[in-house]
Amino acid sequence: MPGYELYGTEERDAVIAWFNASHGVMMAHGFDRLRQGIFKVREFERAVADTMGCAYAQAVSSGTAALFVALRALGVGPGDEVITQAFTFVATVEAILATGATPVITEVDRSLTMDPTDFERRITPRTKVVIPVHMAGAAADLETILAIAARHRVTVVEDACQAVGGAYRGKPLGSFGTMGVLSFDFAKTITTGEGGMVVTNDRTLFERARAIHDHGHEYHPERPRGQDTRSLPGFNFRLTEIQGVLGLTQLAKLPLILSRQRANKVLLKTGIADCGFEFRHLHDPEGDLADTCIFFLEERQRAAAFAAALERRGFTTKNLPGALSWHYAGTWDHLFRGISSLDHPEKRWPKTDDLLHRAIALPVNVAMSEGDLADLIAAVRDSAKDARCEEAVSVLEERR
Ligand SMILES: Cc1ncc(COP(=O)(O)O)c(C=O)c1O
């Protein structure tokens, strides 16, 4: 997730040019006389919509806000159920809870995305929305999930926060559902520091999302902002103009980011191909964002030993296991208190639990040199040997 790796003169020059031309008007709306017709957030929205092949895009202040705004635009609220998956960032479930709806959580499969069979099994008459999450840059099984959702009349909102730039069968991730949600936080493919986007082809949903993100404003072109109308309760999830400038500059770098990451991931996978790891299944290898290389070890003890050995060599993992607890619903008892279907401590998602505790996620960066890659490959190969030795020693000790 390397947008920050490429922050440099282009971003700085673009901000200075914008500041000089627009008198530094930060707000995305209003200030018509002062801003000289410059609307950077609106330009960024148009550019993202075009990149995604979607008719509409609404910029918001974070990916979390984008999830909340999308769900509210769809009318999700108390009494509704929203299905998502057990491996996601905590924000997906926080957004569902913030609407007053009940989260329903599925297992993931060997792609570490929503298990479609478990999704179908968990649909009830109260199910309103399903949120498949394209985790770590790779597509969920969209063909199957979209078919099940259509059969049961469940609306699809894609959480593509970790997959900006990824694709499925040649189409951008986030553009398949009724709504798609993107993040531009500090660690994402392209970054505005904090920021997010809701994309859709549905004009009514776009207008609802626009109103919800900005105190209910209906954006009447013939009315000054102070006399605008409202009919929905909203909030403030606005993006600033300076973030619009940064977003446009970063978006222009997306093709470079994708080609470098993809090339680096091929080299990394080739370098560790004979280590005996089972690589994560990819529903569309060509569309992989390629910012993460995930594989499974046979036993969770061996995965823990491997991660420790890698760390001793000065290399960290990404969310698996580095930040597992922020990405696994099995650890979120603080969110599930009082929700009868989720409020019990025993293993709720045994398949996901097993896969996640055996998984290693390596970061693949844009700015990796050949030397960096060679060092990482050597560290992975040596750590795999260490992990096997440590396991053998512990087995012998157990037998004694
Ligand atoms: C899958 C997923 N959904 C939602 C979010 C929330 O995005 P943000 O950090 O922009 O609020 C994240 C952020 O890491 C994420 O990984």
The ligand as an SDF file (V2000), in Angstrom:
LIG
                    3D

 16 16  0  0  0  0  0  0  0  0999 V2000
  -10.9220   -3.2150    4.4880 C   0  0  0  0  0  0  0  0  0  0  0  0
  -10.9650   -1.8260    5.0270 C   0  0  0  0  0  0  0  0  0  0  0  0
  -12.1430   -1.1950    5.1190 N   0  0  0  0  0  0  0  0  0  0  0  0
  -12.2230    0.0540    5.5920 C   0  0  0  0  0  0  0  0  0  0  0  0
  -11.1020    0.7470    5.9880 C   0  0  0  0  0  0  0  0  0  0  0  0
  -11.2430    2.1210    6.5460 C   0  0  0  0  0  0  0  0  0  0  0  0
  -10.5430    3.0770    5.7990 O   0  0  0  0  0  0  0  0  0  0  0  0
  -10.0270    4.4250    6.4910 P   0  0  0  0  0  0  0  0  0  0  0  0
   -8.7490    4.1080    7.2180 O   0  0  0  0  0  0  0  0  0  0  0  0
   -9.7880    5.3470    5.3460 O   0  0  0  0  0  0  0  0  0  0  0  0
  -11.0820    4.9060    7.3850 O   0  0  0  0  0  0  0  0  0  0  0  0
   -9.8610    0.1330    5.9040 C   0  0  0  0  0  0  0  0  0  0  0  0
   -8.6330    0.8280    6.3450 C   0  0  0  0  0  0  0  0  0  0  0  0
   -7.6180    0.2440    6.6160 O   0  0  0  0  0  0  0  0  0  0  0  0
   -9.7770   -1.1890    5.4150 C   0  0  0  0  0  0  0  0  0  0  0  0
   -8.6170   -1.8380    5.3240 O   0  0  0  0  0  0  0  0  0  0  0  0
  1  2  1  0
  2  3  1  0
  2 15  2  0
  3  4  2  0
  4  5  1  0
  5  6  1  0
  5 12  2  0
  6  7  1  0
  7  8  1  0
  8  9  2  0
  8 10  1  0
  8 11  1  0
 12 13  1  0
 12 15  1  0
 13 14  2  0
 15 16  1  0
M  END
$$$$
